[in-house]
Amino acid sequence: MPFRIGDEVRSTVDSARVGVVRELGPSYAGIQYYRVFWNGPAGTQMVPETDLRENAAVSTPTQALVRGQIVGYADFQRIITFHRISRDQPLRNNIYAFNASRTQFYPFQFKPLIKLLDSATGRLLVCDEVGLGKTIEAGLILLEERARRDVRTVLVVCPSGLRAK
C-alpha cells in the first residue's frame, strides 16, 4: 500500500508506535522505504513499506485486534476491562472464583454462586443432598465475595458436627 507525505502510519513491529510520513525514500529490492517521524526519542527513521500500515481509529477491542493495534497482552486486558466496566451492568457475568479454587470442577457447584449474583438481596440458603459439595459451594461464594469487595464478617450456619470442617 503506497503512502503519501503527511499520512499517519502505525508500525507493524510495535503497534504502539504511530508516526507521520515525512518523505518518500529510496526503493530497495522492490520495497519502498519512507522517512517516518515517530513521536518521542526515536525521531525520524527510514522504514520499509512492509513495516507500516495505515493508522485508523477503532471503536471496539475486536476492531483493534483485527487491525493489529493492540500492543500485547497487557494492552488487550486493559481494553477488555475498560469495555466491561463501561457497560450498564459491569462485571456481573464474571466469576472470579472460577480459577481461584483448587477443587475438581463440577458445573452444578457454581449454580448457587450464579443465583447469588443474580439475586436482588445478595443472600442465599445453600441446602443440597449429602455429598454434593455444599462446603465447596460456600467456599466458592466466599471467594467470589472476597474478589468483589472487602469481606469482614461471614456467618456460616451448619450442624454442630461440621463446625470443625
Residue frames relative to the residue before (quaternion, step in Angstrom):
aa qw qx qy qz dx dy dz
M 1.0000 0.0000 0.0000 0.0000 0.00 0.00 0.00
P 0.2979 -0.7732 0.5277 0.1870 3.61 -0.45 1.09
F 0.2407 -0.7605 0.5900 0.1251 3.55 -1.05 0.87
R 0.3116 -0.7262 0.5813 0.1940 3.54 -1.27 0.47
I 0.6340 -0.5058 0.4107 0.4166 3.55 -1.26 0.35
G 0.7667 0.3210 -0.2684 0.4870 3.55 -0.87 1.02
D 0.5130 0.6377 -0.4271 0.3844 3.61 1.25 -0.20
E 0.3481 -0.7026 0.5784 0.2250 3.55 -1.06 0.78
V 0.0530 -0.8177 0.5723 -0.0315 3.56 -0.73 1.13
R 0.2657 -0.7276 0.6130 0.1557 3.53 -1.35 0.41
S 0.4692 -0.6725 0.4979 0.2823 3.56 -1.02 0.80
T 0.3714 -0.7161 0.5396 0.2409 3.59 -0.96 0.80
V 0.6070 0.5555 -0.3431 0.4530 3.57 1.24 -0.41
D 0.7740 0.0408 0.0051 0.6319 3.57 1.01 -0.89
S 0.2518 -0.8340 0.4713 0.1376 3.57 0.01 1.29
A 0.5487 0.5937 -0.4110 0.4212 3.62 1.23 -0.06
R 0.6396 0.5325 -0.3219 0.4513 3.60 1.22 -0.44
V 0.0113 -0.7700 0.6369 -0.0377 3.53 -0.79 1.12
G 0.0352 0.8176 -0.5711 0.0638 3.54 -0.88 0.94
V 0.4034 -0.6804 0.5569 0.2533 3.53 -1.38 -0.05
V 0.4392 -0.6774 0.5249 0.2695 3.56 -0.96 0.94
R 0.2130 -0.8037 0.5490 0.0851 3.59 -0.68 1.18
E 0.8006 -0.1205 0.0876 0.5803 3.57 1.01 -0.72
L 0.5344 -0.5972 0.5008 0.3270 3.50 -1.34 0.47
G 0.2320 -0.7901 0.5562 0.1126 3.56 -0.80 1.03
P 0.7197 -0.4172 0.3142 0.4575 3.57 -1.26 -0.24
S 0.3710 -0.6864 0.5754 0.2455 3.53 -1.35 0.20
Y 0.0367 -0.7945 0.6059 -0.0144 3.61 -0.76 1.08
A 0.8559 -0.0267 -0.0179 0.5162 3.57 -0.90 1.02
G 0.7196 -0.4628 0.2438 0.4566 3.56 0.97 0.85
I 0.6254 0.5053 -0.3438 0.4852 3.60 1.26 0.14
Q 0.3396 -0.7481 0.5416 0.1781 3.55 -0.76 1.11
Y 0.2016 -0.7646 0.6030 0.1055 3.57 -1.03 0.87
Y 0.1520 -0.7746 0.6103 0.0664 3.55 -1.20 0.69
R 0.3525 -0.6701 0.5998 0.2586 3.54 -1.17 0.63
V 0.0615 -0.8172 0.5717 -0.0400 3.56 -0.51 1.30
F 0.2736 -0.7341 0.5997 0.1634 3.54 -1.00 0.91
W 0.1452 -0.7759 0.6121 0.0470 3.56 -0.66 1.20
N 0.4596 -0.6484 0.5190 0.3145 3.58 -0.96 0.75
G 0.7183 0.4317 -0.3139 0.4464 3.56 -1.02 0.69
P 0.7960 -0.3543 0.2196 0.4389 3.55 -1.31 -0.26
A 0.5513 0.6284 -0.4056 0.3696 3.63 1.14 -0.42
G 0.2306 -0.8081 0.5123 0.1772 3.59 1.09 -0.66
T 0.7326 -0.3619 0.3087 0.4869 3.57 -0.98 -0.91
Q 0.0089 0.7952 -0.6047 0.0442 3.56 -0.95 0.96
M 0.4326 -0.6404 0.5643 0.2903 3.52 -1.30 0.47
V 0.0148 -0.8247 0.5615 -0.0663 3.58 -0.59 1.17
P 0.4305 -0.6916 0.5042 0.2865 3.61 -0.92 0.82
E 0.6344 -0.5599 0.3911 0.3620 3.54 -1.18 0.66
T 0.6303 0.5615 -0.3321 0.4209 3.59 1.08 -0.70
D 0.6940 0.4506 -0.2710 0.4918 3.60 1.23 -0.40
L 0.6708 0.4682 -0.2932 0.4949 3.58 1.26 0.20
R 0.0067 0.7555 -0.6538 -0.0410 3.50 -1.31 0.46
E 0.6304 -0.5373 0.3984 0.3939 3.54 -1.23 0.45
N 0.3341 -0.7199 0.5693 0.2148 3.57 -0.99 0.80
A 0.0392 0.8035 -0.5888 0.0783 3.56 -0.48 1.22
A 0.4994 -0.6505 0.4840 0.3054 3.56 -1.05 0.78
V 0.1440 -0.7774 0.6080 0.0725 3.55 -1.10 0.77
S 0.2938 -0.7794 0.5309 0.1557 3.55 -1.16 0.60
T 0.7722 0.2470 -0.1615 0.5627 3.59 1.20 -0.26
P 0.6223 -0.5404 0.4008 0.4000 3.60 -1.21 0.42
T 0.6107 0.5606 -0.3549 0.4322 3.59 1.05 -0.70
Q 0.6561 0.4993 -0.3114 0.4725 3.58 0.94 -0.87
A 0.6444 0.5190 -0.3221 0.4600 3.60 0.97 -0.83
L 0.6546 0.5119 -0.3077 0.4635 3.58 0.98 -0.83
V 0.6708 0.5005 -0.2951 0.4609 3.58 0.90 -0.94
R 0.7317 0.4214 -0.2336 0.4821 3.60 0.99 -0.80
G 0.4886 -0.6985 0.4132 0.3203 3.58 1.27 0.07
Q 0.4596 0.7042 -0.4313 0.3268 3.56 1.12 0.56
I 0.5467 0.5686 -0.4167 0.4519 3.57 1.22 0.30
V 0.4338 -0.7522 0.4424 0.2244 3.54 -0.63 1.19
G 0.7723 -0.2260 0.1913 0.5621 3.58 0.91 -0.81
Y 0.7925 -0.3191 0.2229 0.4695 3.52 -1.33 -0.23
A 0.6618 0.5119 -0.3155 0.4477 3.61 0.89 -0.89
D 0.6511 0.5015 -0.3130 0.4761 3.58 0.99 -0.80
F 0.6375 0.5258 -0.3178 0.4648 3.57 1.00 -0.86
Q 0.6552 0.5050 -0.3066 0.4707 3.61 0.93 -0.90
R 0.6406 0.5306 -0.3261 0.4492 3.58 0.98 -0.84
I 0.6767 0.4874 -0.2950 0.4663 3.59 0.89 -0.91
I 0.6558 0.5024 -0.3138 0.4680 3.59 0.91 -0.88
T 0.6527 0.5096 -0.3155 0.4635 3.61 0.91 -0.87
F 0.6299 0.5331 -0.3369 0.4534 3.59 0.94 -0.83
H 0.7059 0.4568 -0.2758 0.4658 3.60 0.83 -0.94
R 0.6213 0.5309 -0.3531 0.4555 3.60 1.08 -0.56
I 0.7438 0.4029 -0.2451 0.4737 3.59 0.83 -0.89
S 0.6322 0.5231 -0.3529 0.4497 3.61 1.19 -0.17
R 0.4819 0.6562 -0.4400 0.3790 3.59 1.25 0.12
D 0.6845 -0.4756 0.3555 0.4229 3.56 -1.33 0.14
Q 0.7861 0.1210 -0.0562 0.6035 3.58 0.97 -0.86
P 0.1657 -0.8602 0.4738 0.0906 3.57 0.26 1.25
L 0.8952 0.1054 -0.0740 0.4266 3.49 -1.30 0.70
R 0.3910 0.7470 -0.4711 0.2591 3.59 1.17 0.22
N 0.7321 0.4239 -0.2429 0.4748 3.58 1.04 -0.69
N 0.5425 0.5904 -0.4200 0.4251 3.61 1.22 0.18
I 0.1309 -0.7572 0.6339 0.0876 3.55 -1.01 0.82
Y 0.2705 -0.8056 0.5125 0.1233 3.54 -0.28 1.31
A 0.6536 0.5377 -0.3119 0.4318 3.60 1.11 -0.66
F 0.4294 0.7380 -0.4480 0.2649 3.59 1.23 -0.23
N 0.7997 0.2377 -0.1260 0.5368 3.60 0.79 -0.95
A 0.5509 0.6589 -0.3760 0.3477 3.58 1.26 -0.12
S 0.7012 0.4486 -0.2856 0.4748 3.59 1.08 -0.52
R 0.3475 -0.7256 0.5576 0.2048 3.54 -1.19 0.63
T 0.4172 0.6924 -0.4722 0.3515 3.56 0.79 1.05
Q 0.6030 -0.5195 0.4527 0.4021 3.53 -1.31 0.26
F 0.3995 -0.7352 0.4950 0.2343 3.60 -0.79 0.98
Y 0.0787 0.7345 -0.6693 0.0802 3.51 -0.90 1.10
P 0.4651 -0.7241 0.4259 0.2793 3.60 -0.50 1.14
F 0.6398 0.5485 -0.3505 0.4086 3.62 0.94 -0.76
Q 0.6115 0.5605 -0.3623 0.4250 3.61 1.13 -0.46
F 0.6541 0.4917 -0.3209 0.4768 3.61 1.22 -0.23
K 0.4605 0.7004 -0.4429 0.3181 3.61 1.24 -0.17
P 0.6664 0.4783 -0.3380 0.4614 3.66 0.82 -0.77
L 0.6252 0.5398 -0.3355 0.4530 3.59 1.03 -0.76
I 0.6661 0.4890 -0.2995 0.4769 3.58 0.92 -0.88
K 0.6292 0.5235 -0.3328 0.4683 3.60 1.02 -0.74
L 0.6474 0.5148 -0.3160 0.4648 3.56 0.99 -0.84
L 0.6674 0.5012 -0.3058 0.4581 3.59 0.92 -0.86
D 0.7031 0.4510 -0.2589 0.4850 3.59 1.10 -0.68
S 0.5769 0.6134 -0.3855 0.3773 3.61 1.18 -0.36
A 0.4980 -0.6608 0.4813 0.2892 3.52 -1.17 0.66
T 0.7094 0.4743 -0.2591 0.4525 3.60 1.08 -0.68
G 0.3572 -0.7404 0.4978 0.2764 3.60 1.11 -0.55
R 0.6099 0.5133 -0.3595 0.4850 3.58 1.18 0.56
L 0.0125 -0.8068 0.5890 -0.0452 3.53 -1.15 0.68
L 0.2148 -0.7323 0.6309 0.1397 3.54 -1.13 0.73
V 0.1620 -0.7884 0.5895 0.0684 3.58 -0.64 1.15
C 0.2217 0.7584 -0.5858 0.1804 3.57 -0.58 1.15
D 0.0823 0.7833 -0.6011 0.1352 3.55 -0.55 1.29
E 0.6802 -0.4317 0.3833 0.4518 3.51 -1.36 -0.11
V 0.6557 -0.5032 0.3889 0.4070 3.55 -1.30 0.34
G 0.8374 0.2571 -0.1830 0.4463 3.56 -1.02 0.86
L 0.5574 0.6267 -0.3955 0.3744 3.61 1.19 0.11
G 0.6266 -0.6049 0.3236 0.3697 3.60 1.22 0.08
K 0.1704 0.8041 -0.5511 0.1437 3.60 0.94 0.78
T 0.6288 0.5324 -0.3363 0.4561 3.59 1.03 -0.75
I 0.6548 0.4900 -0.3046 0.4883 3.58 0.98 -0.83
E 0.6315 0.5274 -0.3326 0.4609 3.60 0.98 -0.81
A 0.6582 0.4926 -0.3040 0.4814 3.58 0.95 -0.86
G 0.6432 0.5211 -0.3184 0.4619 3.59 1.01 -0.77
L 0.6405 0.5150 -0.3200 0.4714 3.59 0.99 -0.81
I 0.6380 0.5187 -0.3203 0.4704 3.57 1.01 -0.83
L 0.6594 0.5035 -0.3064 0.4667 3.58 0.95 -0.89
L 0.6386 0.5198 -0.3245 0.4655 3.61 0.95 -0.83
E 0.6615 0.5101 -0.3018 0.4595 3.55 0.95 -0.91
E 0.6594 0.5037 -0.3082 0.4652 3.58 0.91 -0.88
R 0.6614 0.4998 -0.3070 0.4676 3.59 0.98 -0.81
A 0.6477 0.5102 -0.3218 0.4655 3.59 1.09 -0.63
R 0.7211 0.4541 -0.2428 0.4635 3.59 1.10 -0.67
R 0.8145 -0.0110 0.0491 0.5779 3.60 1.04 -0.69
D 0.6089 -0.5366 0.4344 0.3907 3.54 -1.32 0.17
V 0.1106 -0.7988 0.5907 0.0281 3.60 -0.52 1.18
R 0.1424 -0.8162 0.5581 0.0454 3.55 -0.62 1.16
T 0.8094 0.1079 -0.0216 0.5768 3.58 1.02 -0.79
V 0.0359 -0.7737 0.6325 0.0023 3.54 -1.06 0.85
L 0.1785 -0.7686 0.6066 0.0969 3.56 -0.92 0.91
V 0.0357 -0.7760 0.6295 -0.0152 3.56 -0.73 1.12
V 0.1201 -0.7808 0.6120 0.0380 3.57 -0.70 1.12
C 0.1691 0.7808 -0.5776 0.1677 3.56 -0.66 1.13
P 0.6446 -0.4934 0.3911 0.4337 3.61 -1.26 0.22
S 0.6287 -0.5813 0.3640 0.3666 3.58 -1.08 0.71
G 0.6196 0.5679 -0.3424 0.4200 3.61 1.09 -0.57
L 0.7126 0.4354 -0.2436 0.4933 3.58 1.22 -0.42
R 0.3809 0.7559 -0.4753 0.2401 3.62 1.21 0.01
A 0.6679 0.5047 -0.3157 0.4468 3.59 0.90 -0.83
K 0.6311 0.5403 -0.3251 0.4518 3.57 1.10 -0.69
